[in-house]
Amino acid sequence: MNCKYHTHEKAQWYCHQCDISFCLNCCDINQREIAPRCLLCRTHLESYGVSDKVTPFWNKLSEFNKYPWQENAYKFLLTYMGIAFVIGLLTDFIPITMIQLLLLLALYSIGIGYVFTVLTKAARGKLDAPSYDEALTFNSDSMTGKVIVLYCVLIGNGFIGYHIFGSGFILPYIAVVSFATPAMLIVLAMEKHVTSAVNPARIASCVKAIGWPYLLLFGFSFLIDTGLEFAQSQLHFWLPQAVAYPMLFAALAYFYIVKFSMFGYVAFQYHVELGYGIDSENLIDGSDNALEKRLLAKVDVFIQEGRFEDAEEVLYDLAQDKKHTVKALERLVRLNIVRKNPTGAIKAANNYYQNPKLSSIGIEALRLYQEIVAFEPHFKPMNAKARAVLLNQMKHKRYLEDVKKLTSVPEKMQSDVNLPWLMLAHARFESEVMNDDANALKMLNKLLSKHPRGGHQTEAQQLRQVCQSMQQKLSST
């Protein structure tokens, strides 16, 4: 389904109140709200979702494996290895258990902050790795403490179950927790509440929302965890602690980055089913072009709905920013022409032609001028420089049209009576517009040799003299 107002764009949002489908740019987006609002009725829009529009996560395994090799990610890994090496040396020399635990907690905290940053970033559809600085500043949500609390709750539940049901409870409980872990981590990262992450109903709804692909997600996660457990046992057995620490934590960080990037992408792929408004967050792009595109798209909506005052308000706001003034004023001129408002059109046009860099957009300026004159024949820009730009563009356009006519003359019509005048126009174009007197002279010599008589002769000879004198001046210098 395509957008009602931009039929070449796919619709991503739907308003039940207005029964209208919108593309990504036709919405009122607020960073603090879970979904954008309809421009017409101000109700929250419903997303059509992206699960059927993006590549399934099981077809992107190679990209997840390459994720840690991005520049930001491997810089973090190298730094993390260095920190682990130092902590490994300290724990060898400082046998105090409490200090060792605190050092390990600090190391795990850095890793947890980074991998949860990876997850939340991938959940917005962005698979570029966060920097090391982002990992250090991420912990404003206290994810380390929440992960510790999560695992304490899980261990506590297992301990209670063991005392109530006996040893037969442990293996089924471990199996259920292992199966639910991907869902718990996704919920914890997206909702930032431990109570949500351990809520059986929320875990079940997450698994149900993803559907059978959750089995694949669990399988990949289980294989990574099993491989890391084996590596941990081997490294601690064969290597001294100072060497085992950096290798072990580098392996943990590498594979958890892979795993959490996969979890984040799953949250992005199934965000509608999971109940997250990720599209709205993903739309918030601070680039100048994106801002201009969104505001102009809003103007399209208002114009097509006949809400011209709202369209004018958006355009005047956009015109306040010097980066977008020209585009906004151009749209204002055309809007007032459509509204048959000559006063508004001329006011916007005069501001448009005050642009000091008008010569860089001369063709667009001439095209707009022709539209204005067709609407209001007495319009003339107040700025002399603007008038000069328009005159040059008119001459340029006339010469180009003459040249096109010349090149379109077939061989059998080379004797046409208008051909000398077309050749003269071509020579004038080469001389006055292209500043190429050599080509102009070639055309003039050809013209005077083939057509020595006619009304064109005097003008052609005068132009040839000018071109020759210009070439002599250039050769003398």
PAKE-747127 format. One record per residue (C-alpha): z, y, x; residue number from 1. Coordinates in nm, 2 decimals. Example, Ala and Ser with C-alpha at 12.3 -4.5 7.8 and 13.67 -1.06 7.14 Angstrom:
<nodes>
<z=0.78; y=-0.45; x=1.23; i=1>;
<z=0.71; y=-0.11; x=1.37; i=2>;
</nodes>
This chain:
<nodes>
<z=0.00; y=0.00; x=0.00; i=1>;
<z=-0.09; y=0.35; x=0.13; i=2>;
<z=0.08; y=0.68; x=0.09; i=3>;
<z=0.00; y=0.88; x=-0.22; i=4>;
<z=-0.05; y=1.20; x=-0.02; i=5>;
<z=-0.20; y=1.06; x=0.30; i=6>;
<z=-0.42; y=0.78; x=0.19; i=7>;
<z=-0.51; y=0.68; x=0.55; i=8>;
<z=-0.13; y=0.61; x=0.62; i=9>;
<z=0.07; y=0.30; x=0.53; i=10>;
<z=0.35; y=0.36; x=0.28; i=11>;
<z=0.69; y=0.29; x=0.42; i=12>;
<z=0.92; y=0.43; x=0.16; i=13>;
<z=0.93; y=0.43; x=-0.22; i=14>;
<z=1.10; y=0.66; x=-0.48; i=15>;
<z=1.19; y=0.48; x=-0.80; i=16>;
<z=1.26; y=0.80; x=-0.98; i=17>;
<z=0.92; y=0.95; x=-0.92; i=18>;
<z=0.73; y=0.61; x=-0.88; i=19>;
<z=0.57; y=0.74; x=-0.56; i=20>;
<z=0.51; y=0.57; x=-0.22; i=21>;
<z=0.55; y=0.78; x=0.09; i=22>;
<z=0.43; y=0.74; x=0.45; i=23>;
<z=0.67; y=0.79; x=0.75; i=24>;
<z=0.61; y=1.17; x=0.77; i=25>;
<z=0.64; y=1.25; x=0.39; i=26>;
<z=1.02; y=1.22; x=0.38; i=27>;
<z=1.32; y=1.45; x=0.42; i=28>;
<z=1.50; y=1.29; x=0.71; i=29>;
<z=1.86; y=1.36; x=0.79; i=30>;
<z=2.01; y=1.19; x=1.10; i=31>;
<z=2.34; y=1.14; x=0.93; i=32>;
<z=2.20; y=0.96; x=0.62; i=33>;
<z=2.11; y=0.59; x=0.60; i=34>;
<z=1.78; y=0.66; x=0.44; i=35>;
<z=1.55; y=0.97; x=0.39; i=36>;
<z=1.53; y=1.16; x=0.06; i=37>;
<z=1.24; y=1.22; x=-0.17; i=38>;
<z=1.10; y=1.57; x=-0.13; i=39>;
<z=1.05; y=1.60; x=-0.50; i=40>;
<z=1.36; y=1.47; x=-0.67; i=41>;
<z=1.60; y=1.45; x=-0.37; i=42>;
<z=1.71; y=1.09; x=-0.44; i=43>;
<z=1.74; y=0.84; x=-0.15; i=44>;
<z=1.42; y=0.64; x=-0.09; i=45>;
<z=1.39; y=0.26; x=-0.06; i=46>;
<z=1.22; y=0.11; x=0.24; i=47>;
<z=0.94; y=-0.13; x=0.20; i=48>;
<z=1.07; y=-0.30; x=0.52; i=49>;
<z=0.90; y=-0.40; x=0.84; i=50>;
<z=0.96; y=-0.78; x=0.85; i=51>;
<z=0.61; y=-0.84; x=0.74; i=52>;
<z=0.46; y=-0.57; x=0.96; i=53>;
<z=0.60; y=-0.65; x=1.30; i=54>;
<z=0.56; y=-0.94; x=1.54; i=55>;
<z=0.82; y=-1.21; x=1.47; i=56>;
<z=1.09; y=-1.23; x=1.73; i=57>;
<z=1.00; y=-1.59; x=1.83; i=58>;
<z=0.66; y=-1.46; x=1.93; i=59>;
<z=0.81; y=-1.20; x=2.16; i=60>;
<z=1.02; y=-1.42; x=2.39; i=61>;
<z=0.82; y=-1.32; x=2.69; i=62>;
<z=0.90; y=-0.96; x=2.63; i=63>;
<z=1.27; y=-1.03; x=2.59; i=64>;
<z=1.26; y=-1.22; x=2.93; i=65>;
<z=1.09; y=-0.92; x=3.09; i=66>;
<z=1.34; y=-0.68; x=2.94; i=67>;
<z=1.59; y=-0.70; x=3.24; i=68>;
<z=1.30; y=-0.63; x=3.48; i=69>;
<z=1.25; y=-0.28; x=3.34; i=70>;
<z=1.36; y=-0.01; x=3.59; i=71>;
<z=1.67; y=0.10; x=3.41; i=72>;
<z=1.78; y=-0.26; x=3.35; i=73>;
<z=1.74; y=-0.39; x=3.70; i=74>;
<z=1.91; y=-0.08; x=3.84; i=75>;
<z=2.20; y=-0.16; x=3.62; i=76>;
<z=2.20; y=-0.52; x=3.73; i=77>;
<z=2.20; y=-0.42; x=4.10; i=78>;
<z=2.49; y=-0.17; x=4.04; i=79>;
<z=2.67; y=-0.44; x=3.84; i=80>;
<z=2.63; y=-0.69; x=4.12; i=81>;
<z=2.78; y=-0.44; x=4.36; i=82>;
<z=3.08; y=-0.37; x=4.14; i=83>;
<z=3.13; y=-0.74; x=4.09; i=84>;
<z=3.12; y=-0.80; x=4.47; i=85>;
<z=3.39; y=-0.54; x=4.53; i=86>;
<z=3.60; y=-0.68; x=4.25; i=87>;
<z=3.55; y=-1.03; x=4.39; i=88>;
<z=3.68; y=-0.91; x=4.73; i=89>;
<z=3.98; y=-0.73; x=4.57; i=90>;
<z=4.08; y=-1.04; x=4.37; i=91>;
<z=4.07; y=-1.24; x=4.69; i=92>;
<z=4.30; y=-1.00; x=4.87; i=93>;
<z=4.53; y=-0.90; x=4.58; i=94>;
<z=4.69; y=-1.22; x=4.43; i=95>;
<z=4.87; y=-1.03; x=4.16; i=96>;
<z=4.75; y=-1.18; x=3.83; i=97>;
<z=4.79; y=-0.86; x=3.62; i=98>;
<z=4.57; y=-0.65; x=3.86; i=99>;
<z=4.31; y=-0.93; x=3.87; i=100>;
<z=4.30; y=-0.93; x=3.49; i=101>;
<z=4.26; y=-0.55; x=3.47; i=102>;
<z=3.98; y=-0.56; x=3.73; i=103>;
<z=3.80; y=-0.83; x=3.53; i=104>;
<z=3.85; y=-0.64; x=3.21; i=105>;
<z=3.69; y=-0.33; x=3.37; i=106>;
<z=3.39; y=-0.54; x=3.48; i=107>;
<z=3.35; y=-0.70; x=3.14; i=108>;
<z=3.38; y=-0.36; x=2.97; i=109>;
<z=3.08; y=-0.22; x=3.17; i=110>;
<z=2.88; y=-0.53; x=3.08; i=111>;
<z=2.98; y=-0.52; x=2.71; i=112>;
<z=2.90; y=-0.15; x=2.68; i=113>;
<z=2.55; y=-0.21; x=2.83; i=114>;
<z=2.45; y=-0.51; x=2.62; i=115>;
<z=2.56; y=-0.36; x=2.30; i=116>;
<z=2.36; y=-0.05; x=2.39; i=117>;
<z=2.06; y=-0.28; x=2.44; i=118>;
<z=2.12; y=-0.43; x=2.09; i=119>;
<z=2.16; y=-0.10; x=1.90; i=120>;
<z=1.86; y=0.05; x=2.08; i=121>;
<z=1.64; y=-0.26; x=2.01; i=122>;
<z=1.76; y=-0.24; x=1.64; i=123>;
<z=1.56; y=0.09; x=1.62; i=124>;
<z=1.24; y=-0.09; x=1.74; i=125>;
<z=1.27; y=0.06; x=2.09; i=126>;
<z=1.24; y=-0.20; x=2.36; i=127>;
<z=1.28; y=0.03; x=2.66; i=128>;
<z=1.60; y=-0.04; x=2.85; i=129>;
<z=1.89; y=0.21; x=2.85; i=130>;
<z=2.01; y=0.36; x=3.18; i=131>;
<z=2.33; y=0.28; x=3.36; i=132>;
<z=2.47; y=0.62; x=3.26; i=133>;
<z=2.42; y=0.52; x=2.89; i=134>;
<z=2.63; y=0.21; x=2.95; i=135>;
<z=2.91; y=0.40; x=3.10; i=136>;
<z=2.92; y=0.66; x=2.82; i=137>;
<z=2.86; y=0.42; x=2.54; i=138>;
<z=3.22; y=0.31; x=2.49; i=139>;
<z=3.30; y=0.59; x=2.25; i=140>;
<z=3.29; y=0.32; x=1.98; i=141>;
<z=3.54; y=0.11; x=2.18; i=142>;
<z=3.31; y=-0.20; x=2.17; i=143>;
<z=3.51; y=-0.37; x=2.45; i=144>;
<z=3.83; y=-0.35; x=2.24; i=145>;
<z=3.65; y=-0.47; x=1.93; i=146>;
<z=3.50; y=-0.77; x=2.11; i=147>;
<z=3.84; y=-0.86; x=2.24; i=148>;
<z=3.99; y=-0.83; x=1.89; i=149>;
<z=3.70; y=-1.04; x=1.75; i=150>;
<z=3.76; y=-1.32; x=1.99; i=151>;
<z=4.14; y=-1.30; x=1.94; i=152>;
<z=4.09; y=-1.33; x=1.57; i=153>;
<z=3.86; y=-1.64; x=1.62; i=154>;
<z=4.10; y=-1.80; x=1.86; i=155>;
<z=4.40; y=-1.72; x=1.63; i=156>;
<z=4.21; y=-1.88; x=1.33; i=157>;
<z=4.14; y=-2.19; x=1.54; i=158>;
<z=4.51; y=-2.21; x=1.64; i=159>;
<z=4.63; y=-2.18; x=1.28; i=160>;
<z=4.37; y=-2.43; x=1.16; i=161>;
<z=4.48; y=-2.68; x=1.43; i=162>;
<z=4.85; y=-2.66; x=1.32; i=163>;
<z=4.75; y=-2.70; x=0.95; i=164>;
<z=4.47; y=-2.96; x=0.97; i=165>;
<z=4.54; y=-3.12; x=1.30; i=166>;
<z=4.30; y=-3.19; x=1.59; i=167>;
<z=4.02; y=-3.30; x=1.37; i=168>;
<z=3.97; y=-2.93; x=1.27; i=169>;
<z=3.88; y=-2.81; x=1.62; i=170>;
<z=3.53; y=-2.95; x=1.67; i=171>;
<z=3.39; y=-2.85; x=1.33; i=172>;
<z=3.55; y=-2.51; x=1.37; i=173>;
<z=3.39; y=-2.46; x=1.71; i=174>;
<z=3.06; y=-2.57; x=1.57; i=175>;
<z=3.08; y=-2.32; x=1.28; i=176>;
<z=3.19; y=-2.03; x=1.51; i=177>;
<z=2.91; y=-2.11; x=1.75; i=178>;
<z=2.65; y=-2.11; x=1.47; i=179>;
<z=2.79; y=-1.79; x=1.33; i=180>;
<z=2.82; y=-1.60; x=1.66; i=181>;
<z=2.47; y=-1.43; x=1.66; i=182>;
<z=2.54; y=-1.30; x=1.30; i=183>;
<z=2.88; y=-1.18; x=1.40; i=184>;
<z=2.76; y=-0.99; x=1.70; i=185>;
<z=2.47; y=-0.83; x=1.50; i=186>;
<z=2.71; y=-0.72; x=1.23; i=187>;
<z=2.97; y=-0.59; x=1.48; i=188>;
<z=2.70; y=-0.39; x=1.67; i=189>;
<z=2.55; y=-0.24; x=1.35; i=190>;
<z=2.86; y=-0.18; x=1.14; i=191>;
<z=3.12; y=-0.12; x=1.42; i=192>;
<z=3.40; y=-0.30; x=1.22; i=193>;
<z=3.57; y=-0.62; x=1.33; i=194>;
<z=3.66; y=-0.69; x=0.97; i=195>;
<z=3.29; y=-0.70; x=0.88; i=196>;
<z=3.21; y=-0.92; x=1.17; i=197>;
<z=3.47; y=-1.19; x=1.07; i=198>;
<z=3.41; y=-1.16; x=0.70; i=199>;
<z=3.26; y=-1.50; x=0.59; i=200>;
<z=3.07; y=-1.33; x=0.31; i=201>;
<z=2.91; y=-1.08; x=0.54; i=202>;
<z=2.82; y=-1.35; x=0.80; i=203>;
<z=2.67; y=-1.57; x=0.52; i=204>;
<z=2.47; y=-1.27; x=0.39; i=205>;
<z=2.34; y=-1.20; x=0.74; i=206>;
<z=2.23; y=-1.56; x=0.79; i=207>;
<z=2.07; y=-1.57; x=0.44; i=208>;
<z=1.89; y=-1.24; x=0.50; i=209>;
<z=1.72; y=-1.37; x=0.82; i=210>;
<z=1.65; y=-1.71; x=0.66; i=211>;
<z=1.53; y=-2.01; x=0.85; i=212>;
<z=1.44; y=-1.81; x=1.16; i=213>;
<z=1.82; y=-1.78; x=1.21; i=214>;
<z=1.80; y=-2.14; x=1.33; i=215>;
<z=1.57; y=-2.04; x=1.61; i=216>;
<z=1.79; y=-1.74; x=1.70; i=217>;
<z=2.09; y=-1.97; x=1.72; i=218>;
<z=1.90; y=-2.22; x=1.92; i=219>;
<z=1.79; y=-1.97; x=2.18; i=220>;
<z=2.14; y=-1.82; x=2.20; i=221>;
<z=2.30; y=-2.16; x=2.24; i=222>;
<z=2.07; y=-2.26; x=2.52; i=223>;
<z=2.15; y=-1.94; x=2.71; i=224>;
<z=2.52; y=-1.99; x=2.67; i=225>;
<z=2.51; y=-2.35; x=2.77; i=226>;
<z=2.31; y=-2.27; x=3.08; i=227>;
<z=2.55; y=-1.99; x=3.18; i=228>;
<z=2.85; y=-2.22; x=3.14; i=229>;
<z=2.69; y=-2.48; x=3.37; i=230>;
<z=2.60; y=-2.21; x=3.63; i=231>;
<z=2.96; y=-2.07; x=3.61; i=232>;
<z=3.12; y=-2.41; x=3.69; i=233>;
<z=2.88; y=-2.47; x=3.98; i=234>;
<z=2.91; y=-2.13; x=4.14; i=235>;
<z=3.29; y=-2.13; x=4.13; i=236>;
<z=3.30; y=-2.49; x=4.27; i=237>;
<z=3.06; y=-2.44; x=4.56; i=238>;
<z=3.09; y=-2.07; x=4.66; i=239>;
<z=3.38; y=-1.84; x=4.77; i=240>;
<z=3.49; y=-1.60; x=4.51; i=241>;
<z=3.35; y=-1.29; x=4.68; i=242>;
<z=3.00; y=-1.44; x=4.67; i=243>;
<z=3.04; y=-1.62; x=4.34; i=244>;
<z=3.14; y=-1.31; x=4.15; i=245>;
<z=2.82; y=-1.10; x=4.20; i=246>;
<z=2.60; y=-1.40; x=4.14; i=247>;
<z=2.78; y=-1.51; x=3.83; i=248>;
<z=2.81; y=-1.17; x=3.67; i=249>;
<z=2.45; y=-1.09; x=3.76; i=250>;
<z=2.34; y=-1.41; x=3.58; i=251>;
<z=2.57; y=-1.32; x=3.28; i=252>;
<z=2.43; y=-0.97; x=3.26; i=253>;
<z=2.07; y=-1.08; x=3.30; i=254>;
<z=2.08; y=-1.35; x=3.02; i=255>;
<z=2.30; y=-1.15; x=2.79; i=256>;
<z=2.06; y=-0.85; x=2.82; i=257>;
<z=1.78; y=-1.10; x=2.72; i=258>;
<z=1.99; y=-1.23; x=2.43; i=259>;
<z=2.11; y=-0.90; x=2.30; i=260>;
<z=1.76; y=-0.75; x=2.31; i=261>;
<z=1.66; y=-1.04; x=2.09; i=262>;
<z=1.95; y=-0.98; x=1.85; i=263>;
<z=1.86; y=-0.61; x=1.83; i=264>;
<z=1.50; y=-0.69; x=1.75; i=265>;
<z=1.60; y=-0.93; x=1.48; i=266>;
<z=1.81; y=-0.65; x=1.32; i=267>;
<z=1.51; y=-0.43; x=1.34; i=268>;
<z=1.27; y=-0.69; x=1.19; i=269>;
<z=1.50; y=-0.78; x=0.90; i=270>;
<z=1.68; y=-0.44; x=0.86; i=271>;
<z=1.59; y=-0.41; x=0.49; i=272>;
<z=1.71; y=-0.76; x=0.41; i=273>;
<z=2.03; y=-0.69; x=0.62; i=274>;
<z=2.09; y=-0.36; x=0.44; i=275>;
<z=2.05; y=-0.12; x=0.74; i=276>;
<z=1.85; y=0.20; x=0.72; i=277>;
<z=1.69; y=0.17; x=1.06; i=278>;
<z=1.36; y=0.32; x=0.96; i=279>;
<z=1.52; y=0.65; x=0.90; i=280>;
<z=1.68; y=0.65; x=1.24; i=281>;
<z=1.36; y=0.54; x=1.40; i=282>;
<z=1.17; y=0.83; x=1.25; i=283>;
<z=1.39; y=1.10; x=1.41; i=284>;
<z=1.17; y=1.19; x=1.70; i=285>;
<z=1.25; y=1.52; x=1.87; i=286>;
<z=0.91; y=1.58; x=2.02; i=287>;
<z=0.72; y=1.89; x=1.93; i=288>;
<z=0.41; y=1.71; x=1.79; i=289>;
<z=0.62; y=1.48; x=1.57; i=290>;
<z=0.81; y=1.78; x=1.43; i=291>;
<z=0.49; y=1.97; x=1.35; i=292>;
<z=0.33; y=1.66; x=1.20; i=293>;
<z=0.63; y=1.59; x=0.97; i=294>;
<z=0.65; y=1.95; x=0.85; i=295>;
<z=0.27; y=1.97; x=0.78; i=296>;
<z=0.29; y=1.64; x=0.59; i=297>;
<z=0.56; y=1.80; x=0.37; i=298>;
<z=0.33; y=2.09; x=0.31; i=299>;
<z=0.06; y=1.84; x=0.19; i=300>;
<z=0.31; y=1.69; x=-0.05; i=301>;
<z=0.41; y=2.03; x=-0.20; i=302>;
<z=0.05; y=2.15; x=-0.22; i=303>;
<z=-0.07; y=1.84; x=-0.40; i=304>;
<z=0.22; y=1.87; x=-0.64; i=305>;
<z=0.14; y=2.24; x=-0.71; i=306>;
<z=0.47; y=2.36; x=-0.55; i=307>;
<z=0.30; y=2.63; x=-0.35; i=308>;
<z=0.62; y=2.84; x=-0.30; i=309>;
<z=0.79; y=2.54; x=-0.14; i=310>;
<z=0.48; y=2.48; x=0.08; i=311>;
<z=0.49; y=2.85; x=0.19; i=312>;
<z=0.86; y=2.83; x=0.27; i=313>;
<z=0.80; y=2.53; x=0.50; i=314>;
<z=0.51; y=2.70; x=0.67; i=315>;
<z=0.70; y=3.03; x=0.73; i=316>;
<z=0.98; y=2.83; x=0.88; i=317>;
<z=0.74; y=2.64; x=1.11; i=318>;
<z=0.57; y=2.97; x=1.21; i=319>;
<z=0.90; y=3.10; x=1.34; i=320>;
<z=0.86; y=2.86; x=1.64; i=321>;
<z=0.61; y=3.00; x=1.88; i=322>;
<z=0.49; y=2.65; x=1.96; i=323>;
<z=0.37; y=2.60; x=1.61; i=324>;
<z=0.29; y=2.95; x=1.49; i=325>;
<z=-0.09; y=2.93; x=1.51; i=326>;
<z=-0.11; y=2.60; x=1.32; i=327>;
<z=0.14; y=2.72; x=1.06; i=328>;
<z=-0.05; y=3.05; x=1.00; i=329>;
<z=-0.38; y=2.87; x=0.98; i=330>;
<z=-0.24; y=2.65; x=0.71; i=331>;
<z=-0.09; y=2.96; x=0.53; i=332>;
<z=-0.43; y=3.13; x=0.52; i=333>;
<z=-0.60; y=2.83; x=0.37; i=334>;
<z=-0.31; y=2.78; x=0.12; i=335>;
<z=-0.34; y=3.14; x=0.00; i=336>;
<z=-0.72; y=3.10; x=-0.03; i=337>;
<z=-0.66; y=2.80; x=-0.25; i=338>;
<z=-0.41; y=3.00; x=-0.46; i=339>;
<z=-0.66; y=3.29; x=-0.48; i=340>;
<z=-0.40; y=3.52; x=-0.33; i=341>;
<z=-0.60; y=3.77; x=-0.11; i=342>;
<z=-0.29; y=3.97; x=-0.01; i=343>;
<z=-0.11; y=3.66; x=0.13; i=344>;
<z=-0.43; y=3.53; x=0.29; i=345>;
<z=-0.50; y=3.86; x=0.47; i=346>;
<z=-0.14; y=3.90; x=0.58; i=347>;
<z=-0.13; y=3.55; x=0.73; i=348>;
<z=-0.48; y=3.60; x=0.89; i=349>;
<z=-0.38; y=3.93; x=1.06; i=350>;
<z=-0.08; y=3.75; x=1.21; i=351>;
<z=-0.30; y=3.46; x=1.31; i=352>;
<z=-0.55; y=3.69; x=1.50; i=353>;
<z=-0.27; y=3.86; x=1.69; i=354>;
<z=-0.24; y=3.54; x=1.90; i=355>;
<z=-0.29; y=3.66; x=2.27; i=356>;
<z=-0.45; y=3.32; x=2.35; i=357>;
<z=-0.70; y=3.34; x=2.07; i=358>;
<z=-0.99; y=3.28; x=2.31; i=359>;
<z=-0.87; y=2.93; x=2.39; i=360>;
<z=-0.91; y=2.84; x=2.02; i=361>;
<z=-1.22; y=3.05; x=1.96; i=362>;
<z=-1.42; y=2.79; x=1.76; i=363>;
<z=-1.12; y=2.73; x=1.52; i=364>;
<z=-1.07; y=3.10; x=1.49; i=365>;
<z=-1.44; y=3.16; x=1.40; i=366>;
<z=-1.43; y=2.87; x=1.15; i=367>;
<z=-1.12; y=3.02; x=0.98; i=368>;
<z=-1.28; y=3.37; x=0.98; i=369>;
<z=-1.59; y=3.24; x=0.80; i=370>;
<z=-1.36; y=3.08; x=0.53; i=371>;
<z=-1.17; y=3.41; x=0.49; i=372>;
<z=-1.49; y=3.62; x=0.47; i=373>;
<z=-1.63; y=3.38; x=0.20; i=374>;
<z=-1.31; y=3.45; x=0.00; i=375>;
<z=-1.26; y=3.82; x=0.09; i=376>;
<z=-1.58; y=3.97; x=0.23; i=377>;
<z=-1.42; y=4.30; x=0.34; i=378>;
<z=-1.17; y=4.13; x=0.58; i=379>;
<z=-1.18; y=4.24; x=0.95; i=380>;
<z=-0.92; y=4.15; x=1.21; i=381>;
<z=-0.71; y=4.46; x=1.30; i=382>;
<z=-0.70; y=4.34; x=1.67; i=383>;
<z=-1.00; y=4.46; x=1.88; i=384>;
<z=-0.95; y=4.17; x=2.12; i=385>;
<z=-0.97; y=3.92; x=1.83; i=386>;
<z=-1.30; y=4.09; x=1.71; i=387>;
<z=-1.44; y=4.05; x=2.06; i=388>;
<z=-1.35; y=3.68; x=2.06; i=389>;
<z=-1.52; y=3.63; x=1.72; i=390>;
<z=-1.83; y=3.81; x=1.83; i=391>;
<z=-1.86; y=3.60; x=2.14; i=392>;
<z=-1.82; y=3.29; x=1.94; i=393>;
<z=-2.08; y=3.40; x=1.69; i=394>;
<z=-2.33; y=3.46; x=1.97; i=395>;
<z=-2.24; y=3.13; x=2.12; i=396>;
<z=-2.28; y=2.95; x=1.79; i=397>;
<z=-2.62; y=3.11; x=1.73; i=398>;
<z=-2.75; y=3.01; x=2.07; i=399>;
<z=-2.63; y=2.66; x=2.02; i=400>;
<z=-2.81; y=2.64; x=1.69; i=401>;
<z=-3.13; y=2.77; x=1.85; i=402>;
<z=-3.11; y=2.51; x=2.13; i=403>;
<z=-3.05; y=2.23; x=1.87; i=404>;
<z=-3.36; y=2.35; x=1.69; i=405>;
<z=-3.56; y=2.34; x=2.02; i=406>;
<z=-3.44; y=1.99; x=2.11; i=407>;
<z=-3.53; y=1.87; x=1.77; i=408>;
<z=-3.90; y=1.97; x=1.79; i=409>;
<z=-4.11; y=1.65; x=1.80; i=410>;
<z=-4.39; y=1.61; x=2.05; i=411>;
<z=-4.66; y=1.65; x=1.79; i=412>;
<z=-4.52; y=1.99; x=1.69; i=413>;
<z=-4.52; y=2.14; x=2.04; i=414>;
<z=-4.80; y=2.38; x=1.93; i=415>;
<z=-4.58; y=2.52; x=1.65; i=416>;
<z=-4.59; y=2.91; x=1.64; i=417>;
<z=-4.21; y=2.93; x=1.65; i=418>;
<z=-4.18; y=2.72; x=1.97; i=419>;
<z=-4.20; y=3.03; x=2.21; i=420>;
<z=-3.91; y=3.19; x=2.03; i=421>;
<z=-3.71; y=2.88; x=2.05; i=422>;
<z=-3.78; y=2.85; x=2.42; i=423>;
<z=-3.68; y=3.21; x=2.47; i=424>;
<z=-3.35; y=3.14; x=2.28; i=425>;
<z=-3.29; y=2.85; x=2.51; i=426>;
<z=-3.34; y=3.07; x=2.82; i=427>;
<z=-3.11; y=3.33; x=2.68; i=428>;
<z=-2.85; y=3.06; x=2.62; i=429>;
<z=-2.87; y=2.93; x=2.97; i=430>;
<z=-2.84; y=3.28; x=3.12; i=431>;
<z=-2.59; y=3.46; x=2.90; i=432>;
<z=-2.36; y=3.17; x=2.78; i=433>;
<z=-2.39; y=2.91; x=3.06; i=434>;
<z=-2.44; y=3.16; x=3.34; i=435>;
<z=-2.72; y=2.94; x=3.48; i=436>;
<z=-3.00; y=3.18; x=3.58; i=437>;
<z=-3.19; y=2.91; x=3.76; i=438>;
<z=-3.24; y=2.70; x=3.45; i=439>;
<z=-3.31; y=3.01; x=3.25; i=440>;
<z=-3.59; y=3.11; x=3.50; i=441>;
<z=-3.74; y=2.76; x=3.48; i=442>;
<z=-3.76; y=2.79; x=3.10; i=443>;
<z=-3.90; y=3.14; x=3.11; i=444>;
<z=-4.17; y=3.05; x=3.37; i=445>;
<z=-4.27; y=2.76; x=3.15; i=446>;
<z=-4.27; y=2.98; x=2.84; i=447>;
<z=-4.49; y=3.25; x=3.00; i=448>;
<z=-4.73; y=3.00; x=3.16; i=449>;
<z=-4.78; y=2.80; x=2.84; i=450>;
<z=-4.77; y=3.10; x=2.60; i=451>;
<z=-4.89; y=3.41; x=2.79; i=452>;
<z=-4.96; y=3.61; x=2.48; i=453>;
<z=-4.74; y=3.69; x=2.18; i=454>;
<z=-4.46; y=3.91; x=2.05; i=455>;
<z=-4.22; y=3.72; x=2.27; i=456>;
<z=-4.38; y=3.82; x=2.60; i=457>;
<z=-4.21; y=4.16; x=2.66; i=458>;
<z=-3.86; y=4.02; x=2.59; i=459>;
<z=-3.93; y=3.71; x=2.81; i=460>;
<z=-4.05; y=3.92; x=3.10; i=461>;
<z=-3.75; y=4.15; x=3.08; i=462>;
<z=-3.51; y=3.85; x=3.07; i=463>;
<z=-3.69; y=3.70; x=3.37; i=464>;
<z=-3.65; y=4.02; x=3.57; i=465>;
<z=-3.28; y=4.02; x=3.49; i=466>;
<z=-3.24; y=3.66; x=3.60; i=467>;
<z=-3.44; y=3.72; x=3.92; i=468>;
<z=-3.23; y=4.03; x=4.01; i=469>;
<z=-2.91; y=3.83; x=3.95; i=470>;
<z=-3.03; y=3.55; x=4.17; i=471>;
<z=-3.12; y=3.80; x=4.45; i=472>;
<z=-2.77; y=3.95; x=4.44; i=473>;
<z=-2.61; y=3.61; x=4.46; i=474>;
<z=-2.83; y=3.51; x=4.76; i=475>;
<z=-2.76; y=3.84; x=4.94; i=476>;
<z=-2.39; y=3.79; x=4.91; i=477>;
</nodes>
